[in-house]
Amino acid sequence: MLFRSLTSGTVAPTSTLDHVSGGTIQGGATLDISGATISTFEGDIEPGSAGTVDTLTIDRTAGTLTLGAATALNIDIASGTSSDQFVVTGTIDVTSATLNIDATGAGLTGGETFTIVTATSVTGTFTIGTVIDHLAGFTASYVGGTVVLTAN
């Protein structure tokens, strides 16, 4: 199945799903992959589109969604109160994945928190990659089924 941008509604592939390195799943809709066999999940994930805040949901109630080493979760932060969110209905393993954060124009002063991942449970920790427009950086906390960023 080939798709690039989900803007609304639900896409539900029922055969094999390959999300390869160099590809991007982006948008603000639901991708229901509960009935799909995943042989590769290595591309980028971008809720909304670059510079916009949205929520992207992946339904993976059967099994674990394992983000591969070539996967980057690209999160936009728009202000001290809003950010992209990646919701996984099921378990997500982020052990090998990179987290990139774009806070362009957010005007963060530190201490603001943003829940960026919500799942049944989260395994592993992201490698923090590129951080744009917040030189003090971020600290990621993993609590139950959430990943929360705190601006330093």
C-alpha positions as CSV (number, residue, x, y, z in Angstrom):
1,M,0.0,0.0,0.0
2,L,1.4,3.4,-1.0
3,F,0.3,6.7,0.7
4,R,2.0,9.8,1.8
5,S,-0.3,12.2,3.6
6,L,-3.3,11.5,5.7
7,T,-5.4,14.6,6.3
8,S,-8.6,13.0,7.8
9,G,-10.5,9.8,8.2
10,T,-9.0,6.3,8.5
11,V,-6.7,4.2,6.2
12,A,-6.8,0.5,7.1
13,P,-4.4,-1.7,5.1
14,T,-5.1,-5.5,5.6
15,S,-2.1,-7.0,3.8
16,T,1.6,-6.3,4.2
17,L,2.7,-2.8,5.2
18,D,6.3,-1.6,4.4
19,H,7.2,1.8,5.6
20,V,10.7,2.1,4.2
21,S,13.6,4.4,5.0
22,G,13.2,7.7,3.1
23,G,9.4,7.5,3.3
24,T,7.2,9.7,5.5
25,I,3.8,9.0,7.0
26,Q,2.4,12.4,7.8
27,G,-0.9,14.0,8.5
28,G,-3.7,14.2,11.1
29,A,-5.7,11.1,10.6
30,T,-5.8,7.4,11.7
31,L,-3.8,4.7,10.2
32,D,-5.3,1.3,11.3
33,I,-2.6,-1.3,10.9
34,S,-4.2,-3.9,13.2
35,G,-4.9,-6.2,10.3
36,A,-1.6,-5.7,8.5
37,T,1.6,-7.6,8.6
38,I,4.5,-5.2,9.1
39,S,7.7,-6.3,7.5
40,T,9.5,-2.9,7.6
41,F,8.8,0.2,9.7
42,E,11.8,2.4,9.1
43,G,10.6,5.8,7.6
44,D,9.7,9.1,9.2
45,I,6.6,9.9,11.1
46,E,5.3,13.4,11.1
47,P,2.0,14.4,12.8
48,G,0.4,17.2,10.7
49,S,2.9,18.6,8.2
50,A,6.1,20.5,8.8
51,G,5.3,23.6,10.8
52,T,1.8,22.6,11.7
53,V,0.5,21.0,14.9
54,D,-1.8,17.9,14.6
55,T,-2.4,14.4,15.9
56,L,-1.5,11.3,14.0
57,T,-3.0,8.0,15.3
58,I,-1.7,4.6,14.5
59,D,-4.0,1.7,15.6
60,R,-1.8,-1.3,16.3
61,T,-3.9,-3.3,18.8
62,A,-2.3,-6.6,17.7
63,G,1.4,-6.7,18.5
64,T,3.9,-4.0,19.1
65,L,4.7,-1.1,16.7
66,T,8.5,-1.2,16.6
67,L,10.1,1.9,15.2
68,G,13.3,1.0,13.4
69,A,16.7,2.6,13.4
70,A,15.9,4.7,10.3
71,T,12.7,6.1,11.9
72,A,12.5,9.7,13.0
73,L,9.5,11.1,14.8
74,N,9.3,14.7,13.8
75,I,7.4,16.8,16.4
76,D,6.4,20.5,15.9
77,I,5.9,22.7,19.0
78,A,3.7,25.8,18.2
79,S,3.6,27.5,21.6
80,G,3.8,26.9,25.3
81,T,0.6,24.9,25.1
82,S,0.4,23.0,21.9
83,S,2.5,20.4,20.0
84,D,2.1,17.5,17.6
85,Q,0.9,14.3,19.2
86,F,1.6,10.7,18.1
87,V,-1.0,8.3,19.4
88,V,-0.6,4.6,19.2
89,T,-3.5,2.3,20.2
90,G,-1.3,-0.5,21.5
91,T,2.4,-0.8,22.5
92,I,5.2,1.1,20.8
93,D,8.9,0.4,21.0
94,V,11.1,3.5,20.4
95,T,14.4,1.9,21.3
96,S,16.0,2.5,17.9
97,A,14.2,5.7,16.8
98,T,15.2,9.3,16.7
99,L,13.1,12.3,18.0
100,N,13.5,15.6,16.1
101,I,11.9,18.7,17.6
102,D,11.0,21.9,15.8
103,A,10.1,24.8,18.1
104,T,10.3,27.6,15.5
105,G,8.4,30.6,16.8
106,A,7.2,28.9,20.0
107,G,9.0,31.4,22.3
108,L,9.7,28.8,25.0
109,T,11.2,29.9,28.3
110,G,11.7,26.6,29.9
111,G,9.6,24.4,32.1
112,E,6.7,24.0,29.6
113,T,5.7,20.4,29.1
114,F,4.3,18.7,26.0
115,T,2.8,15.2,25.8
116,I,4.1,14.0,22.4
117,V,3.4,10.2,22.5
118,T,0.5,8.4,24.0
119,A,0.2,4.6,23.8
120,T,-0.9,1.6,25.9
121,S,2.8,1.3,26.8
122,V,6.1,2.7,25.6
123,T,9.3,0.5,25.5
124,G,12.8,2.1,25.2
125,T,13.8,5.7,24.8
126,F,14.3,7.9,21.8
127,T,17.6,9.3,20.8
128,I,17.2,13.1,20.7
129,G,18.2,14.3,17.2
130,T,17.7,17.7,15.7
131,V,16.3,20.5,17.9
132,I,15.3,23.7,16.0
133,D,14.9,27.1,17.7
134,H,15.3,26.1,21.3
135,L,19.0,26.0,22.1
136,A,18.4,25.0,25.7
137,G,17.0,21.7,24.5
138,F,14.4,19.3,25.9
139,T,14.3,16.5,28.5
140,A,12.1,13.5,27.6
141,S,10.3,11.7,30.4
142,Y,8.7,8.2,29.9
143,V,5.8,7.7,32.2
144,G,3.6,4.6,31.6
145,G,2.2,5.0,28.1
146,T,3.4,8.6,27.5
147,V,6.4,10.5,26.4
148,V,6.5,14.0,27.8
149,L,8.9,16.7,26.6
150,T,10.0,19.4,29.1
151,A,11.7,22.5,27.7
152,N,14.9,23.2,29.5
